[in-house]
């Protein structure tokens, strides 16, 4: 099994304060590090371990079946948007009965380090990127000539159609409309080179299908050669990989649905801990805790599409107006106004924790800002 280091582990345990008899939801079980620590601190607590990745659910079931222990852990295969129904309707968990909920957003080390999943361009592998796929499914990618349908809900670009939940990154890359691809890279990757990257991909896919991670990286490398990059700049493929992954898994909209489910699940005084790893996630969490049920995730300075940026970039002005500063009554009591970051020691020991931000709040329906 690939090594997994849970981020901000001691902080999470301290903030959730697990106690025997209490009920907790680990909405992103992943490698199981956080759930294991909670069970170690309170062996008689009850944990519902959720994940969209079937391999993570297998690990949760292994932990639940550990012999000679009092662990009470139930593994549930679902996405954030299904969390409320799965727990209340299927598991018969009473509303407002959960003491604490944890979201550790992003990808687990096992997903990143498995070349067959296609999440990282550090390895050559199939362009899969589905959170709900097994390694075997990823190795057997087949490309169909089928258009990729998108729907815009506010600033969200979402895949639609009966096949979207089994749609791979390769299918998107090889079939989506060029303008839609540019908007996805712009919106979910915040990449100002989105239109140039999308055009290069469309030109290449006319010659041959784009099926592997290294093929996609090569296209972007040729469009933006190394000699033209600034020192310390991230690889130009980084934001494209992030954007495609977010799109096919509908990640940001799922986060919004999952956060809203917490208001139905947590008891008065229940604790919510959310760890995010990039600005799109963190903006949603921050604005949600400030009272926005359907928060926007765009920055104040960025237009909402690649075309808008192309029109406005000549004078560096934007007419985008967000409601992020509107005062709204929130049922969340913020214990810390600013996010909590990993210590320098943790960042050194676990470099993947460097970009982590933790936000923590207590559910209090009577609370007003």
Buried (B, 14 or more C-beta within 10 A) or exposed (E): EEEBBBBBBEBBBEBBEBEEEBBBBBBBBBBBBBBBBBBEBBEEBBBBBBBBBEBBBEBBBEBBEEEEEEBBBBBBBBBBBBBBEBBBEEEEBEEBBBBBBBBBBBBBBBBBBBBBBBBBBEBEBBBBBBBBBBBEBBBEBEBEEEEBBBEEEEBBBBBEEEEBBEBBBBBBBBBBBEBBBBBBBBBBBBBBBBBBBBBBBBEBBEEEBBBBBBBBBBBBBEBBEEEEEEEEEEBBBBBBBBBBBBBBBBBBBBBBBBBBBBBEBBBEEBBBBBBBBBBBBBBBBBBBBBBBEBBBBBBEEBBBBBBBBBEBEEEEEBEBEBEBEEEEEBBBBBEEEEBBBBEEEBBEEBEBBBBBBBBBBBBBEEBEE
